[in-house]
Amino acid sequence: MPFPKPSSHVESHTKDVWSLINEAAAQAEKDQGRPVVNLGQGFFSYAPPDFALAAAKKAIDVPAFNQYSPTRGRPELLNSLAKTYSGSYKRNLDPKTEILVTAGANEGMYAAFTAFLDDGDEVIVFEPFFDQYISNIKLPGGVPKFVPIHPPKDAEKTSSANNWYIDFDELEAAITPKTKMMVLNSPHNPIGKVFSEQELLKISALAIKHNFILLSDEVYDSLYYGKFTRLGALSPEIYNLTLTVGSAGKTFAATGWRVGWVIGPEHLIKYVAAAHTRIVFCVNTPLQIASSEALEIARNGTYYQDTVKMFKHKYAILQSVFDELGLPYSTSEGGYFLLVNFSKVHIPPDFQFPESISGRPRDFKLAFWLIHQFGVVAIPPTEFVTPPSYPLLENYQRFAVCKDDHLLEEAVVRLRALKKYIS
């Protein structure tokens, strides 16, 4: 009998963008003898706020908080989430039936897909997308169907990320009798777009018309720089077909805590909770307690306002070099990424790329060159689209600004050297 082959879910797995870029960064540090400035992956270079760290340390010392939690989440955290979100939902959320604590937002989304997808069921995904969406859809048998978010008409000028747009004729054409769900992400990674109320109402009208579930990824819901509209709060009818995902990791600069949540009507949450029980059973207890306390402090203080102010400053630091160089970018309206148009930048024709990069779209070459020539790490955004949409993003780079100011300032110094490669 032959040895078992890998599952079809993983057998075609190729090296992901994170491995490629991190390996390139490690090699560049070795070759150049200096650290790179890593503005690639969206992890924080600084610690969570002191009140969150103190809550985590305190929780660890309580014996009962080192044991299993209820599968739906600790009551402390469920109650804190209800108090935090009821106002923005314009309804009193029931912590026992309308909220589920998950092992990060990603597991929350996987549990939602597992709860409602069977083989062949279709899920509409806007591209660019967070790469985990696709595997999360496919594992339970779902089929992703892609609809592009188009760049601004004049992408050669700096403008609001909200100018990226959906063609609603394209969107409706993607809906079939097999459509079971649609995924939205607002504030959007990597664009920085915050969907307007008008856009969300048009999307919701399609969901109501065709009777499918909306899965709204709102992990950056505390980081918006203009107006933010919460999809599930638009109307009771829309709430009844919407599942919303959130994240303590994104909110409190603690991505390694892996504490997230899903909010929605009882008739949907109960099935997500059933899937969640079978996937992880429960979420780690001490960091649920810490997240609960952090939410209470943030809700009653100025943490959210202070964080928005801090990120506006971080964006200003990094944007300054692209303003100097005349490289247009999409001014982020939410989240912590900056999408920059590098179409004016010319890579030297004699620059050598490894085989793992040479066959990839231009943005991979740009990212590899930025690492080795300038010691600055960015992410090539065609990783977040399907091949037909490569032309939309192959001239862009995504930079994460969730880094210490001194790192952003060092990136500015290094990137100024791009000037001689711009025409």
N, C-alpha and C positions, 0 to 999 in steps of 0.2 A: 504494500500500500504506500503510495507516495506521501511525502510530508505535506501537511496542509499548506495551501497557498494563502497569501494575504487576502482579506476581504476586498471586494470590489470598491468598498468605500475608501480604501487607502492605497490600493495597489498602484494607482497612477500618480501617487503623490510625488511632486517635484519640489526642488529646493525653494522655499518661500522667500519672499523679499527680505524678511527680517534676518534670516540666516545669511543671505547674499551680502546685504549691506553691513551687517555686524562683522562678518569675516573680512570684508574689504577694509573696514575701519581698523580692525585689529592689525591687519597687515600694514596699513598706512602708518600706524603708530610705531610699529617695529622698524619700518623703513626710514621714517622721518625723525625718530627719536624724540617725539613730542606727542602729547595727547591730542586726539581729535576733539573738536567741539561737536558733541552729538545732539543735533536738533532733529533727529530722525524719529525714533519711536516715541509715542506719547506718554512716557513715564516721567514723573516729576524728579528733578534733581535735588529737591529740598524736602524737608520733613513735613509731615502733617502738622496742623496747628497744635500748640501745646495742650490745649484743653482736650483734644482727641487722644493724644498720646497718654495724657494723665488718666483718662477714662479707661483706656486699654490696659494700662499697668495695674490700675486698681481692680479691674474685673478679673484679671488673672489670679489675684490673691484670694478670690472667693471660691471655695471648693465647689459649690454647686454650679458655678459658671464655667467649670471645666468639664462638664458632662453634656450628654446629648440635649439638644433643644427640641421643642415641638416641631414637627415637620413643616408647619406653616410659618414658623418663626417665633422668637421670644415675644411674649406679650408686651414687654417694655418697648421693643423696637416697633412692633405693629402699632401700638398706641401713639408713639412719637411720629410715625409716618402719617397716621390719620390726622394728627394735629397739624403737621407740617403742610399737608396737601389739601385738606378739606376746603380751605379758603380759595385756592386757585381752581379747584374743581366746582366750586359753587354748590357744594353738597356736603353733607356729613358722611364721610367715608366710614364704613363699618370695618374696624380693624380685624374682626374675626372672619369676615366673608369676602371683603373686597380688596384685600392686600395679602400678598405672599412674599416672604423673604426668600431670596435665592442666593446661590453661591456665585455672586457677581452677576452683572447684567447679562453676560453671555450665556450663563446657564439658564437665566430666566427666559431668554429668547429661545434657546434650545428646547426648554420645557414647553413653551407655547407652541412651537412647531410640532413637537412630539404629540402634544395633546390633540391637535386638529388635522394633521396630515396623514393620509394613507398613500400608498403607491400611486404615482401619477397625478396627484393633486398639484395644482400650480400655485406659485407664489410670485407676485409681481414685486420686483426689486428695482429701485432707482439706482442708476450708476452715474458716478462712482459710488461704491458701497463699501462698508466695513467687511473685510474679507471673510470673517467668521460666519457672516450670514449664510454664505453659500453652502458650506459644509453642514451647518445647522439645519438647513432646509433639506439637503440631500440625504442625510443619515436616516431620517424617518421615512424616506421614500418620496419626498417632494421634488418638484421640478421648478427651478427658478426661471422666470421670464423677465427679460431686462428692458427697461425703458430709460433712455439717457436724460440726464439733466444737462442742458446745452449751455455752453459758455455765453457770455454777453456778446451782443452783436459786434461791439468794438472791443475785442479782448486785448488790443494793443494799447489800451489806456487803463490806468488804475481806476477801479470803480467798486461799488458795493458788491459783496458776495451775493446779495439778494437779487442781483441782476442775472444770475444764472437762472434758467427757466425750464419749465416742463412744457412740451408740446402736448396739449390735452387730447388732440386727435390721435397721436401716437399712443398715449396712455390708454384711451378707450379701445383702440384697436388690439391692444395686448390682452384685453379681458376676454376670457372664453368661458364656456360652461364648466370647465375644470378649475377655474380660479377659486381658491379657497381663502387666500390671505393676500394682503399687501403690506410691505414694510416701508415705513417712513423713518427718517432720521433728521430731527430738528432740535437744536442746532446741528448742522450737518458736518460730518467728518468725511472728506478733507476740505470741502469747499468753504465752510464757515457761513453758509446760508441759513437763515431762519425763515421758515416758510410763513408766508403771510396768512392772515385770517381768510382772505379771499381764496388763496390757493388751497388751503385746508378744507374750506367749504366745498370747493369744486371736487376735490379728491373724495371727500366724504359722501357727496351726492352720488358718485359712482359706486361706492361701497354699498350705499343704501339701495340703489337701483338694481345692482347685481347680487346683493345679499352675500357679501364676504366680510371677513374680519380684518380690521386694521391693527397692525402691530407697530406701535410708535416708540421708537428708540429715542428717549429724551434724557440720556445720561449727562448731557451738558446743560440741563435745564436751569442751573444756578449761574451759568456763565453766558449771559447775553448782554449786548451792548446797545440795544435799541429796544424794540418791542418784541416780546415773546408771547405767542399764542399757544395755549395748551390744547391739543387736538380733542382730548376727551372731555373738555369743558365747554365745547361749542354748543351742545344741546344734549338733552337726555337721550334722544334717538341715536346720536353719534356715540355717546358714552356706552350705550348698550352693545355696540359692536367693536369697541376699542379696548385693546390691552396696551398699557403703557409701562415701559421699562425704565428703571432709574438705578443710580449707582452711588453708594457711599464712597467708593474709591475715587471717582472723578470729583465728587463734591468736596472731599476732605484731603485731597492729595495723598491718597492711601490706596493705590491701585492693587497692591499686594494683599489687602485685607480680603478681597473677594466677597464683598457683601453688596448685594443688589436687591431689587424688589420689582414686583409686577403689580400694577393697580388696574382694576377693571371690575365689571359687574359680576355678581356672584355666579351667574349662569355660565360665565367663561372661566373665571378664576378657579372654580372647583375642578375643572379638567386639567388646567395647568398645574394645580397643586397635586393632582393624582400622578401626573407625569414626573413632576419634581420629586415626589416621594420615591419613585422607582429609579431616578437618576442619581440622586445624592442622599436621599432621606432627609437630611437636615443640614443647616449651615452652622459653621463654628460659633460656639456660644459666646466666648468672651468678647469677640469683636462685634457681635450683634449688640451686646450690652454697651460697648464703647460707642458704636454708631448711634444708638438711642440717645445716649447722653450728649454726644456731639450735636445731634440734630436739635435737641432742646436748647443747648447753649446758642447755636447758630440762629435759631428761630427767634430767640429773645434778645439777641444782640445785633452787632453790626457786621458779623462775619461775611455774609453774602455781599454786602455793599463794599466792604474793604477788599474782598477778593476780586470783584469786578474792577475796582480802581487799580489794583495791582496788575491785573492782566492788561488793562489799557496801556499802562506804562511799559510793560514788557513788549507789547506790539509796537509801541512807538520807537523803542530802541532798535528792534530788528528792521522795521520798515524804513528807518532812516537811510540805511545803506542802499536799499533798492530805489529810494527816491533819488539819492545821489547818482546812482548808475543809470537811471532812466528805465529800469525794468518794471513793467506794470505788474500789479498784483490785485487780488480780490480782497478788499478790506473786509476782514472778518466781522460778522454780526453776532457771532456766538461760538463757543468752544475755545480751543487754544491752538489752532493750526492756521498757518498762513500759506496760501497757494500763490506761487510766483511764476509769471510767464517768462521763460528763458529763450524765447524764439530769436531774440537779438544776439544771443551768446553763441559764439562759434568755437567748437572744440578743435584744437589743432589736428590737422588731418593725419599727422604721423603718430598721434597718441595711440598706444597699444592697449587693447582690451582683452581680457581673458575670454575663453570660449563661453563661459557661463553668462557673460554680458554681451558679447558681440552680436548674438542673434536676437537680442531683445530690442524693444522700442527705444527711441532716442532718449527718453527720460531716464532709463537705466544707465545709459552711457553718461549722461549728464551727472547723475548721482555718483557714479564711480569716479569720474573725473574730478568732481568737487572734493571728494574724499582725498584722493591722492595728490591733487594739485594744490588744494587750499586747506585741507585738514578740517573740513566742515561736512557734517553728515546731514543729508536730507533724504526723503523717501520719494521714489518715483511713483507717481499716482496711477500709471496704467495698470499697476497691480490690482487696482480696485475697479477695473472695468473689463468687459469682454473684448476680444480682438476687434470686432467691428467698430468699437468706440475708441480704439487707440488714438486715432487722429485728434480726438477732442482734448486729450491730456498729455500727449507725448512731448510737448514743449514746456510742461510745468514741473515744478518741484514743490513738495510739501515740507514745510518747516514747523516744528513744534516749539512753541514759546513757553512751555511749562518748565522753564529752566531758571537757574539763578541769574540775576542781572549781569554778573561779571562774565558768565558764559555767553550771553547774548551780545555783550559788548565786545568780547574777543571775536565772536563770529563776524561782527561788523568790520572789525579791523582786517580780518583775513579776507573777507569777501570783497573789500575794496579793490583787491588785486584783480578782480574780474574785468576791470575797466578796459584793459588792452585787448580783451577778447570780444568786445561788443562793437557792433557796427550797425 
